[in-house]
Amino acid sequence: VMLATGRRVARPKPKRTALNEEQKAEIREAFDLFDTTKAGSLDAREVKVALRALGFQTKKAEVRRLMDACDTDRMEFPDFLEVVSQRMLERDPVEEMKKAFALFDDDGTGKISMRNMKRVARELGETVAEEELQAMIDEFDKDEDGEINLEEFMSIMRKADLF
């Protein structure tokens, strides 16, 4: 966008107004996983745990408020989907990317190293050859220091349309 002063600034990315199918499937998966009685609904404890699994820290009072809005003492999927969708759409993508980066950068160096990549792959139960991990680093390592910094990580996430 060109400003009246002649300066160019990046156009802000429009805020998403709806979740994609992958996000909806993730919410459904969490709902089904924590519907321990397979009743098609969650009680307050299950709602709290499902929200936490989806990355939302929710206090007991907030869960009580959500449950009070339901007709019964259980929350059915359409209501759960609405609650989670609203929260997901309100997330700040930059803050979310910083949190995701921190999960890789467990040693706090401000960079994702080969050691960090190996640890994450191991924690996820993935067997990935060191050559493959190095190829991933090399592809996005714009400053060629052998590691991925936050800016490079954010570029990866944006290109993959993850945030």
C-alpha positions in Angstrom: 0.0 0.0 0.0 1.3 3.4 -0.9 0.9 6.1 1.8 0.3 9.8 1.1 3.9 10.4 2.2 5.1 8.2 -0.7 6.2 5.4 1.7 5.2 1.8 0.9 4.0 -0.3 3.8 2.9 -4.0 3.7 -0.8 -4.5 3.5 -1.9 -6.2 6.7 -3.0 -9.7 6.2 -6.8 -9.9 6.6 -7.9 -11.6 9.7 -9.4 -15.1 9.1 -13.1 -15.2 9.6 -13.5 -19.0 9.4 -11.5 -22.1 10.2 -10.1 -24.4 7.4 -11.2 -28.0 7.2 -7.9 -29.2 8.8 -8.6 -27.0 11.9 -12.2 -28.3 12.2 -10.9 -31.9 11.9 -8.4 -31.1 14.7 -11.2 -29.8 16.9 -13.4 -32.9 16.1 -10.5 -35.2 17.0 -10.0 -33.5 20.4 -13.7 -33.6 21.1 -13.9 -37.3 20.3 -10.8 -38.1 22.2 -12.0 -36.5 25.4 -15.6 -37.7 25.0 -14.7 -40.6 27.3 -18.3 -41.9 27.7 -18.8 -41.7 23.9 -22.1 -39.8 24.7 -21.5 -37.2 21.9 -21.0 -34.6 24.6 -18.4 -33.4 27.1 -18.8 -32.7 30.8 -17.0 -29.6 32.3 -13.8 -31.6 33.2 -13.6 -33.0 29.6 -14.2 -29.6 28.1 -11.3 -28.1 30.2 -8.9 -31.0 29.2 -9.9 -30.8 25.5 -9.4 -27.0 25.4 -6.0 -27.5 27.0 -5.1 -30.2 24.4 -5.9 -27.6 21.7 -3.6 -25.1 23.3 -6.0 -23.0 25.4 -5.4 -22.5 29.1 -8.8 -22.1 30.5 -9.6 -21.4 34.2 -12.3 -23.4 36.0 -14.6 -20.3 36.3 -14.4 -19.8 32.5 -15.3 -23.5 31.9 -18.3 -23.0 34.3 -19.4 -20.0 32.3 -19.2 -21.9 29.1 -21.1 -24.8 30.6 -23.8 -22.5 32.0 -24.5 -21.4 28.4 -25.4 -25.0 27.5 -28.9 -26.3 28.0 -27.6 -29.3 29.9 -24.6 -30.1 32.1 -22.8 -31.4 29.0 -21.5 -29.6 25.9 -22.3 -31.1 22.5 -19.9 -30.8 19.5 -21.6 -27.8 17.7 -21.2 -25.7 20.9 -17.6 -26.9 21.4 -16.8 -26.1 17.8 -18.2 -22.6 18.2 -16.2 -22.0 21.4 -12.9 -23.3 20.0 -13.4 -21.6 16.6 -13.9 -18.2 18.2 -10.7 -18.7 20.3 -8.7 -19.9 17.3 -9.7 -16.9 15.2 -8.7 -14.5 18.0 -5.2 -15.9 18.3 -2.4 -13.6 17.4 -0.4 -15.4 14.7 2.9 -13.8 15.5 2.6 -14.8 19.2 1.6 -18.4 18.1 4.6 -18.6 15.9 6.9 -17.5 18.7 5.4 -20.1 21.0 5.9 -22.8 18.3 9.5 -21.6 17.8 10.1 -21.9 21.5 9.1 -25.6 21.4 11.9 -26.2 19.0 14.4 -23.8 20.7 14.4 -25.7 24.1 17.9 -24.5 24.9 17.0 -20.8 24.5 19.7 -19.9 21.9 17.2 -18.1 19.7 18.0 -20.6 16.9 16.8 -24.0 15.9 19.9 -26.3 15.5 20.4 -29.8 14.2 20.3 -31.0 17.8 16.9 -29.3 18.3 15.5 -30.8 15.1 16.7 -34.3 16.1 15.1 -33.9 19.6 11.7 -32.8 18.1 11.7 -35.7 15.6 12.5 -38.1 18.4 9.7 -36.7 20.6 7.3 -37.0 17.7 8.3 -40.6 17.2 9.6 -39.8 13.7 12.7 -41.5 12.2 14.3 -38.8 10.0 17.8 -39.2 8.6 20.2 -36.4 9.6 20.6 -35.6 5.9 16.9 -34.9 5.6 17.0 -32.7 8.7 20.0 -30.9 7.3 18.2 -30.4 3.9 15.3 -28.8 5.8 17.6 -26.4 7.6 19.5 -25.6 4.5 16.3 -24.8 2.5 15.2 -22.1 4.9 18.5 -20.9 6.4 18.7 -17.5 4.6 21.6 -16.1 6.6 23.5 -19.4 6.1 24.6 -19.8 9.7 23.5 -23.5 9.8 20.5 -22.8 12.0 17.0 -21.4 11.8 16.3 -18.2 13.6 12.9 -16.8 14.5 12.5 -14.7 11.3 13.4 -17.7 9.1 11.0 -19.9 11.1 8.2 -17.4 10.7 8.8 -17.3 7.0 8.5 -21.1 6.8 5.2 -21.0 8.7 3.8 -18.2 6.5 4.8 -20.0 3.3 3.1 -23.2 4.6 0.1 -21.1 5.5 0.2 -22.5 9.1 -0.4 -19.1 10.6 
